[in-house]
Amino acid sequence: MTVSFDEYMHPGKRGYLIGIGGVSMSPLAEVLHGAGLAITGSDIQRSDKVAHLESLGIHVNIGHRAENITPDVDFVVRTAAARDENPEVAAARAMGIPVFERAQAWGALMKNYKNALCIAGTHGKTTTTSMCTHILMAAEKDPTVMIGGTLPLLQAGHRVGGGDTIVMESCEYYDSFLSFCPTIAVILDIDADHLDYFADLEAVKASFRRFARLVPADGMVIANRDDANTMDALKDLDRPMMTFGLTPEADVQAVNIVPHGAQTDFDVLHHGKLFAHLQLRVPGVHNVKNALAAAAAAITLGISPTALTYGLAGFRGANRRFEFKGKFNGADVYDDYAHHPGELEALLDAVEPLGYKRVIVVFQPHTYSRTRALFNDFVKQLKRPDLTVLAEIYAARETNTLGISSGDLAKEIPNGIFRPTFDEIKTILRASIQPGDLVLTVGAGDVYRIGEELVAEAK
């Protein structure tokens, strides 16, 4: 018999969270605690998040041990890193205590909110969720927020609010967003990714269609009219839908787009009528589209044009999304999370008009399976910078059974250099960077350290 997390959403129930100090687990603990549940948990080390939870009266064990799971525990929620062999997971199952995934818990929590705004898409989720947060804060909606990156406005990746709206970054990997309960589902774009889980692009599209169908009949699906894969996935969808894009066919459209360096001014039309004028302080057409998605969500929620304008005027990006790190030898050093060819293309399109003397990209591919599956697309984009320096592939959750290396990419890139260690890459950069250059450290792993260490040297 399948057990639902809803059965445990009652004051007095005792929950144990494995990995309680994690980026999405700590706010989950805080929300459950605030709802009157008795929450405890564990993490592998002390952190600021653990200290914050302890200040709320939540007991945290340091280290994972079977004896931490006591008979009075009603349920366990585990972080993605806690596999079946984790001693606390194994102990809970041996005692007949149900073990839930964090997405299941968040999905159940969403039912307590009038508005559950879920931001999905292969690219742009963190940025768009951050934009929506800025707008909701400007509208004084007191939202609860869960973002996959740090937002300077919050000085965190989450916020526990007292309003009737929750906004969640919603990831398709392992179909985790199918545990959510959106009243508003935003689909930014659909691309072939996470091919270690999905068989192909059609499987990705099928997952997003199932996500859209989670929206109730009185909810709203917000979709990218410019993205063919999104529109194909949602074809004949029996749910209310609002589209956004640059095309005149979109319900929410951007017109009069005028870039000013890293800023872009444009008008937002809703059904052909002016809704708001926006000044967006992050570069690139892809960010204009992200802002349009956020605007469509704001319109659906009944938020005023003034709150939209002021909310986005204060948005200057999320952590690791074209984030300025400092200067080295007269060059600007930025960092970006792009780890898919589509994201690389959007990033390079955004920086080309900025007027730098040269663009130097330090790229760290993320996972062997993605590098192999999208090899030619990576090569196409990595040929574009004036200099491309490749770090070794960041393994993340994988082992290299494919025998692939970043050196294979470098062989196909005329201006590409592969160096297996960060120290060797920094040596190359020290000799190469000139005043007027733009240096981008790019990837979902730890490549950001290279730029940070060079900037620290310069100081």
Secondary structure as GFF3:
##gff-version 3
##sequence-region A 1 459
A	DSSP	three_ten_helix	5	8	.	.	.	ID=ss1
A	DSSP	beta_strand	14	18	.	.	.	ID=ss2
A	DSSP	alpha_helix	25	34	.	.	.	ID=ss3
A	DSSP	beta_strand	38	43	.	.	.	ID=ss4
A	DSSP	alpha_helix	48	55	.	.	.	ID=ss5
A	DSSP	beta_strand	59	62	.	.	.	ID=ss6
A	DSSP	three_ten_helix	66	68	.	.	.	ID=ss7
A	DSSP	beta_strand	75	78	.	.	.	ID=ss8
A	DSSP	alpha_helix	87	94	.	.	.	ID=ss9
A	DSSP	beta_strand	99	101	.	.	.	ID=ss10
A	DSSP	alpha_helix	102	110	.	.	.	ID=ss11
A	DSSP	beta_strand	115	120	.	.	.	ID=ss12
A	DSSP	alpha_helix	125	138	.	.	.	ID=ss13
A	DSSP	beta_strand	144	151	.	.	.	ID=ss14
A	DSSP	beta_strand	156	159	.	.	.	ID=ss15
A	DSSP	beta_strand	165	169	.	.	.	ID=ss16
A	DSSP	three_ten_helix	173	179	.	.	.	ID=ss17
A	DSSP	beta_strand	184	187	.	.	.	ID=ss18
A	DSSP	alpha_helix	201	212	.	.	.	ID=ss19
A	DSSP	beta_strand	220	224	.	.	.	ID=ss20
A	DSSP	alpha_helix	228	233	.	.	.	ID=ss21
A	DSSP	beta_strand	241	245	.	.	.	ID=ss22
A	DSSP	beta_strand	252	260	.	.	.	ID=ss23
A	DSSP	beta_strand	263	270	.	.	.	ID=ss24
A	DSSP	beta_strand	273	280	.	.	.	ID=ss25
A	DSSP	alpha_helix	285	300	.	.	.	ID=ss26
A	DSSP	alpha_helix	305	313	.	.	.	ID=ss27
A	DSSP	beta_strand	323	328	.	.	.	ID=ss28
A	DSSP	beta_strand	331	336	.	.	.	ID=ss29
A	DSSP	alpha_helix	341	351	.	.	.	ID=ss30
A	DSSP	three_ten_helix	352	354	.	.	.	ID=ss31
A	DSSP	beta_strand	358	363	.	.	.	ID=ss32
A	DSSP	alpha_helix	368	373	.	.	.	ID=ss33
A	DSSP	alpha_helix	375	382	.	.	.	ID=ss34
A	DSSP	beta_strand	387	390	.	.	.	ID=ss35
A	DSSP	alpha_helix	406	411	.	.	.	ID=ss36
A	DSSP	beta_strand	416	418	.	.	.	ID=ss37
A	DSSP	alpha_helix	422	432	.	.	.	ID=ss38
A	DSSP	beta_strand	437	442	.	.	.	ID=ss39
A	DSSP	alpha_helix	448	458	.	.	.	ID=ss40
###
